[in-house]
Amino acid sequence: MMTLIVNLLITAALTSSYVDPFIGTAGMGHTFPGACVPFGAIQLSPDTDTIPHNVGGKYQKRVYDHCAGYRYEDPTIVGFSHRHLSGTGHSDLGDILLMPVPTPRGGDPALSPGTADRPEKGYRSRYTHETESASPGYYAVDLTDYGIRAELTATARVGVHRYSFPEGDPGTVVLDLGHGIYNYDGKVRWTTLRVENDTLLTGFRLTDGWSRTNYTYFAISFSKPIRRYGSEDRKQPAYKGFWRRFDTRHDFPDMAGADLAAWFSFEGEGPLTVKVSISAVDAAGAVRNLRAEGDGTFDEIAREARRKWTEELSRFRSEGTEAQLTMFYTSLYHTMINPSVYMDVDGQYRGIDGNIHRAEGFTNYTVFSLWDTYRAEHPLLGLFHPDRNADMIRSMVEHWKQNAVGMLPVWSLMGSEGWCMSGYHAVPVLADAIVKGTCPNPEEALEAMVATSKVAVYEGLGDYMDKGYVPYDKSTTAASTTLEYAYDDWTVAAAARKLGRAEIAQEYERRALNYRNVFDPATGYARPRYGDGSFKDPFSIDQTFGEGFIEGNSRNFSFHVPQDVPGLIEVMGGEKVFLERLEALFQSDLDPVYYADNEDIEKECLIGGYVHGNEPSHHVPYLFAWTGKPWLTQYWVREIMNRMYRSGIDGLGGNDDCGQMSAWYIFSALGFYPVCPGTDRYILGAPYLPRILVTLPNGKTLEIRAPGVSDRNRYVKDFRINGIPVERLYVTQDEVLAGGVWEFVMTDRPARRRTLEKP
Amino acid sequence: MMTLIVNLLITAALTSSYVDPFIGTAGMGHTFPGACVPFGAIQLSPDTDTIPHNVGGKYQKRVYDHCAGYRYEDPTIVGFSHRHLSGTGHSDLGDILLMPVPTPRGGDPALSPGTADRPEKGYRSRYTHETESASPGYYAVDLTDYGIRAELTATARVGVHRYSFPEGDPGTVVLDLGHGIYNYDGKVRWTTLRVENDTLLTGFRLTDGWSRTNYTYFAISFSKPIRRYGSEDRKQPAYKGFWRRFDTRHDFPDMAGADLAAWFSFEGEGPLTVKVSISAVDAAGAVRNLRAEGDGTFDEIAREARRKWTEELSRFRSEGTEAQLTMFYTSLYHTMINPSVYMDVDGQYRGIDGNIHRAEGFTNYTVFSLWDTYRAEHPLLGLFHPDRNADMIRSMVEHWKQNAVGMLPVWSLMGSEGWCMSGYHAVPVLADAIVKGTCPNPEEALEAMVATSKVAVYEGLGDYMDKGYVPYDKSTTAASTTLEYAYDDWTVAAAARKLGRAEIAQEYERRALNYRNVFDPATGYARPRYGDGSFKDPFSIDQTFGEGFIEGNSRNFSFHVPQDVPGLIEVMGGEKVFLERLEALFQSDLDPVYYADNEDIEKECLIGGYVHGNEPSHHVPYLFAWTGKPWLTQYWVREIMNRMYRSGIDGLGGNDDCGQMSAWYIFSALGFYPVCPGTDRYILGAPYLPRILVTLPNGKTLEIRAPGVSDRNRYVKDFRINGIPVERLYVTQDEVLAGGVWEFVMTDRPARRRTLEKP
């Protein structure tokens, strides 16, 4: 039997070949094409422009497109920098940019980046997509202005560059410490740069970006000796005595500045290999990281990076068309970029208290985009990478201990709290792991969850605790935030139940019902209320901005009660109304007036009024399971997969959001989805591919078969686990982890089957 | 006999009483009146203005006056900050300013400092000198606008404030993290501030001042709980999501900004005691420092600070008039402020490589104003505090190991190299200790000295090694720098001889003769030369600026050959010319045209053309020992002591320069001076006081007697050590350390004595 499967499924070694890192680099995806290893600290990738976040205090709209540093449509490459966020809608990083340039025949190379339309004015270069390639752990491009081939690869903490210069030129490299993503005048607060010897640099950069206080130390080693070098602080400090003692512009090994760029010319034959490590602790930490991980040739490191990806990707071996497999493995790849390691090889890391901590017995992570990732990314990691997810949870609990505000992370970013989006969604991540038995120190985790949910100064939370809802006079997102708090609270209750803490469970079961306080009984839609109890009036269920919601209007966001769908059905006015509204959501077009000014929604990202690019919708197509038409989940989920995840550079129907969009895709492709993290249940849809063989973390295998599945045969007629019919619309964590063979019998029409058990 | 001495000399306990920290706080001294312990990391002192270093790129002259933060003539106090340099002519620091203010009845207190003429516009206050007092380890003042009494004391790493608010007001404190000395827009690169609990703050400040990359972490504890608080970043960063989640202006415990000020209002009865510790390592280090040293009440800590001072000061017990004792003990006090401890209680400190190091078996120090202090301050410390001086040397050697430029410190300041002034004068400090047998790891020290002297990129040093002088076309201070290098080189030779390294000794004895290359044979004065060998023409021996010298014209600086006075006499044209020039230096007035634009010379700081406020002159009055009129040393040294060190707030005739001016005074008061550190000899002058009893570090005592000494009886007729006549014009290190009784017989006219042995 196994032999047969192997023949039908792609081989493990081939899984990496189906990853296309360019998917999402145009359009809405905000992904980057560069090199990294799974969950690595380094994301080494080309940056194709230098759009400042604002000019003279005025926000520059185009900066949003450049969240990941790279835009496929840009004509030039500015250079290669070492840290990137994957798929965010707000951004930062782009740290430690290197750019190879020809060695000037006389004088110094340009230290300004130049402009996209006049690249010759600076160090940037044109490039062509014909010469460009990207695969897991590898990126390459020709810099056509210079005739230089640039290749990138990475370990967890080291970015590796190989620059092949034209014959006869030993090469020059520009290091721009003022470069950054979402840069603004002042984001780079200070940098230092030391030439330790003729093949080693160290340095420091302190930035105040989205990560408000971001310490980035680095070490850079070169495979060939430096012949001469120079630098310029393009924002010359007001007074310094150094100039009197030195020519600080040339061969001065102790550089610093607020906008420092340097260049290094080399001697010797052959390509130049540059290895760059980072540390948030100190330069000595960066050197240790470099020594621990920087051994080996470029090719060896690239092979190891690909091996690591293949090891992770080949846990899933699938059958499908070229395009389907590409989308499947690229999505899987995108679920394993963020969160990212944030710790030196010796276990030291910088906490959000600014102090140096040592991670005892775990790996510390950062980049927790929790408003997004609590939904599917963390459940996916918890299911298939439970140890890694447990370390992420430990990282969150340590963040809580270090946090002056006393909260688990909201948006953790490089030793800082970014406070982006709403809710306290680390709580459902911890709760989900507690309920599923994979949370380390669950009692402490519960303590952190309870403490987090009681920080009265956090957005309207004091009022929420007093009144049962966030008043609209206190928060512009009062209605959606109330829905989010209520769900988060329900997960506290679920975790407390699991841990036998009945008193806490009861308290939070009560709080979980707070969602009802923002439902307008007159309409059955969520609607913001003022502190005096009155509902906002006038009010539009189609408008997002100004109507008390965030990234979703009331028509979408009112479905955000995953913890109590029967209750939601009741407040909406019964199952009939509920189903009508669900159906209408997908079928009735949203008037463009409601999204014309919205940078993260475009026409092609809509399915009726359903906006998949905004996460509050992600569980909604699965809510048909609570209605008399459960097959509509099968219909619409496949529709979303086909339309929002196209296998092209602009194929993603929204920001990938640190893997959340991709995790939704993977779950949906497998045929089940965690509608309510904090339960051990997954709601069933239908498999997208005819066969997937999953190696589970416990060593068992789960084979999911849906022979003949297609856009036509998208409906499930029958579902059996190891041959035994399953008369439910959900499966449990235990059932997934038990492995075996799941057989879905597909059909081309809605299959009423016997009456199935609702979730 | 001893009993009698005790009766005549002041008691040990009284020594502290003679210290007047206000001396030098007006005029040229640039001292501060605040609280510190000997060599402590904290110098907690009032700052009386906020003169920016520059406005719109234009240097503000008045900032020079405010090097120490405090000017006696200023009418207001801005607040109390924790680090100050003692007596420098360039400045920095003023870190972590606190100011007690009345608790507003409604609203928030002002977070701008206001101005000197309109203090009511900000948080600063008027004060009067009548209510002000300062003594070793203690400072107090009434803030008259507020009716608040402020008192300050300190441990090595903790500044302690006691604020007595008017009846009924529990008090408010402003913390201004944007405040600084030699401040400019951008000096404060970033600050963070956390409210850890209702009595503890921690934070971080990164500054780019004279100390180019200065990490200052701090911890602040309050004796009463915070009731409410607020903050403002007066330079609001461009974008932040925080505002959406919080009222970040009030009770938000995780503050940050580039120009952050905060206020804290307290509850509870009685005075508020505030304890502030600093660390360059991290906030956790600051908390450890606070816990290790911050125990005790304000009064207990103040008593302990005074006890520490008395312990140090009472090594010298003197007899003299009130004014003489005041000047003696105040000078002694000023020799023990800088260098300052730069290390946490656990031995961790930040190196100039930016990394965290642990000082193994020594205390790490910073603030090495070596161009000044190699002359007398380090010889004084080496003689009377050899263990401390040895630790300072270890600190310098570690600095060398960490320095990308490969040099011992030039001007070490808070984990940075300030590159102020010229030469490589750590070398004579190490050499002096090697020659005197007090240098730790002398072989390694010699290695550091040799390496330092060969850094070709350092100011003209490559040319100096090639041509034997620094060419004027390469350095504006080419002549004086050549003289300095040559002297420093001689000390390398002396140290190498001592260590039996004949080859190095020979090499550096040759280099030491380089001084001759900048002496113009036509005039016998030092004069800058171009790279082609020609002398600068025209050239003025009276002008400093633009004529190849620094802080001294050729008339003064030509005497800077302490390593080879006989050789100098020869190049000057023989002893007659040499003596004439020495005499003329003190007797012929310098035309004001030569110092009118010079911020560090005023008319009253001149004795003829001799400028004591500029250190290149310090050994000059002792050079009469090499002539037929050695008594002129006795005459002019006492003249300098009387005129340049007056016991008043404006009594110092120049910047105290981290103790160098004061160390000159102490040596001169004892009757001998280290004209050439790197030898074991001190040139004799005459004691200033009739009796001084010195407790030597080896436990022996040295009693120096000069009965009847006075301005009239300023000449030495006879000198005996333990009754044995000394027929020399110098004493040796061994003779000093042997202790016993030195008896000077004084007379009112130049005493030719028998022919004395020249040095």
Chai-1 contact restraints between the chains, C-beta under 6 A:
chainA,res_idxA,chainB,res_idxB,connection_type,confidence,min_distance_angstrom,max_distance_angstrom,comment,restraint_id
A,N54,B,A238,contact,1.0,0.0,6.0,A-B,restraint_1
A,Y184,B,A238,contact,1.0,0.0,6.0,A-B,restraint_2
A,R189,B,R189,contact,1.0,0.0,6.0,A-B,restraint_3
A,R189,B,W190,contact,1.0,0.0,6.0,A-B,restraint_4
A,W190,B,R189,contact,1.0,0.0,6.0,A-B,restraint_5
A,W190,B,L206,contact,1.0,0.0,6.0,A-B,restraint_6
A,T192,B,T213,contact,1.0,0.0,6.0,A-B,restraint_7
A,R194,B,A404,contact,1.0,0.0,6.0,A-B,restraint_8
A,F204,B,G354,contact,1.0,0.0,6.0,A-B,restraint_9
A,L206,B,W190,contact,1.0,0.0,6.0,A-B,restraint_10
A,R212,B,A256,contact,1.0,0.0,6.0,A-B,restraint_11
A,T213,B,T192,contact,1.0,0.0,6.0,A-B,restraint_12
A,T213,B,A256,contact,1.0,0.0,6.0,A-B,restraint_13
A,A238,B,N54,contact,1.0,0.0,6.0,A-B,restraint_14
A,A238,B,Y184,contact,1.0,0.0,6.0,A-B,restraint_15
A,G241,B,W419,contact,1.0,0.0,6.0,A-B,restraint_16
A,G241,B,C420,contact,1.0,0.0,6.0,A-B,restraint_17
A,F242,B,W419,contact,1.0,0.0,6.0,A-B,restraint_18
A,R245,B,W419,contact,1.0,0.0,6.0,A-B,restraint_19
A,R245,B,E459,contact,1.0,0.0,6.0,A-B,restraint_20
A,P253,B,A404,contact,1.0,0.0,6.0,A-B,restraint_21
A,P253,B,V405,contact,1.0,0.0,6.0,A-B,restraint_22
A,D254,B,A404,contact,1.0,0.0,6.0,A-B,restraint_23
A,D254,B,V405,contact,1.0,0.0,6.0,A-B,restraint_24
A,A256,B,R212,contact,1.0,0.0,6.0,A-B,restraint_25
A,A256,B,T213,contact,1.0,0.0,6.0,A-B,restraint_26
A,D282,B,N355,contact,1.0,0.0,6.0,A-B,restraint_27
A,D282,B,I356,contact,1.0,0.0,6.0,A-B,restraint_28
A,A283,B,G354,contact,1.0,0.0,6.0,A-B,restraint_29
A,A283,B,N355,contact,1.0,0.0,6.0,A-B,restraint_30
A,A284,B,N355,contact,1.0,0.0,6.0,A-B,restraint_31
A,G354,B,F204,contact,1.0,0.0,6.0,A-B,restraint_32
A,G354,B,A283,contact,1.0,0.0,6.0,A-B,restraint_33
A,N355,B,D282,contact,1.0,0.0,6.0,A-B,restraint_34
A,N355,B,A283,contact,1.0,0.0,6.0,A-B,restraint_35
A,N355,B,A284,contact,1.0,0.0,6.0,A-B,restraint_36
A,I356,B,D282,contact,1.0,0.0,6.0,A-B,restraint_37
A,A404,B,R194,contact,1.0,0.0,6.0,A-B,restraint_38
A,A404,B,P253,contact,1.0,0.0,6.0,A-B,restraint_39
A,A404,B,D254,contact,1.0,0.0,6.0,A-B,restraint_40
A,V405,B,P253,contact,1.0,0.0,6.0,A-B,restraint_41
A,V405,B,D254,contact,1.0,0.0,6.0,A-B,restraint_42
A,W419,B,G241,contact,1.0,0.0,6.0,A-B,restraint_43
A,W419,B,F242,contact,1.0,0.0,6.0,A-B,restraint_44
A,W419,B,R245,contact,1.0,0.0,6.0,A-B,restraint_45
A,C420,B,G241,contact,1.0,0.0,6.0,A-B,restraint_46
A,E459,B,R245,contact,1.0,0.0,6.0,A-B,restraint_47
